[in-house]
């Protein structure tokens, strides 16, 4: 059997590691690809990344662990305070989005009511019978 025909022809590849700056760059590029409609999966395949890595890096970024790290400096787990801040930040963002939707819905409801009131008033003033 030819040993060069397998997927690990040159032997096992060393595990890749990413600096904090590279992780942030990959996150930005991934989120841009998702926003452009090109699809994040295509970006992940082109870079040889896994969605679980992006999920973990996003969690670390939101906790503030990746910011300000020097190249080669270890990126550890977020402290309990950092994790709590990240959780509360996500909840605040979600609450703000819900509030914006609710305000938009209330604005639409108010305009619809004003329109119905206007139609009702014009119907009351035009109470003469209709001729065909």
N, C-alpha and C positions, 0 to 999 in steps of 0.2 A: 504494500500500500504506500502511495506517495504521501509523505508527511506534509508537503507544501500545498495540498489540495484543500485542507481544512480551513475553518474560519480563523484559527489561531496559527497561521502558517509560520509567523515569526516568533512564536511563543506568546505567553500572556503579555498583554500591554500593561504598562504601569498605570496605576489609578491617577486620574486627572484631579488636580486641585485648582481652585479658583480663588483669586484674591477678592477682597471686599469690593474693590473698584470694578473688577470683571463681573462679579455677581450683580452689582447695580447696573452695569452696562447691559448685561443680558436681560435683566428685568425690564429695563426701559425699552430695549429693542423688541422683546416679546410683547409687551403691552401695546407698543406702537403697531406691531403686526396684527394684533387682535383688533385694535381700533380701526385700522385701515380696511379690515374685512379680508385681508390676505390669509388670515388664520394663524393662530399661534402654533398649531401642530406642525405646519410647514417650517416655521422658524426653528422649532425644537428639533425636527429631523435634520435640517441643514446644519445645525450646530452640534448634533449628537448629544442633546440634553434630554432629560426626562421631566415630565410634568411635576413629579414629586420634588425635584430639585427647585423648580420655580416656586412651588408652594412653600417650601422651607425657606427659600431666600426672601420671599415676600413677607413671611412671618418675621424673619430676622430684621428686615428693613423697617417694617412697621413698628417693631419694638425699639428701633433706634440703635441696634447693635452694629450694623454695617457702616454707619456714618463715622467719618473721621478716623478710620483704621488705616494705618500705614501699610504699604505693600509688605507681605510676608508676616504681618502680625496675625496671630491666631484670632479667629472669630469664635467666641464662646457662646454659650447659651445665654439668653436674656435673663437678667435678674428677675426676681418676682415682681419688683416695682416696674421694670421695663415691660414685662409681660402684661401687667395690669394696665399700664398706660396704653399699650398697643390695643388691648381688648376694648378699653373705653373709647379710644380714638375710632375704632371700627364701628362701635355702637353709635357714636356721635355722628359719623358720616351717614350711617343708615337712617338715623332719626332725621337728619337734615334733608335727606332725599325724600323721605316719607312726608315731611312737613311741606316741602316744595310741591309735591303732588297734591296734597290736601289743599294747599292754598290755591293752586291752579283750578282744582275742582270746585272750590267755593266761589272763585271768581266767575267761572262758567255758569254755575248755578245762579249767582246774582244777576248776571247778564240775561240768562234765560227768564228769570222772574220779571225783570224789568221789561223785557220784550212782551211777555204774556200780559203784564199790566197795561202796557201801551195798546196792545191788540184789544184787550177787554174794554179800555176806555174808548177807543175808536168805534167799537161795536155798539157801545151804549149811546154815543152821539149820533150814530147813523142808524137809528131805530126805525126809520121809515121802511115801509114794505118794499120788497123787491118786485119790479115789473119785468115780465119776460117778453 
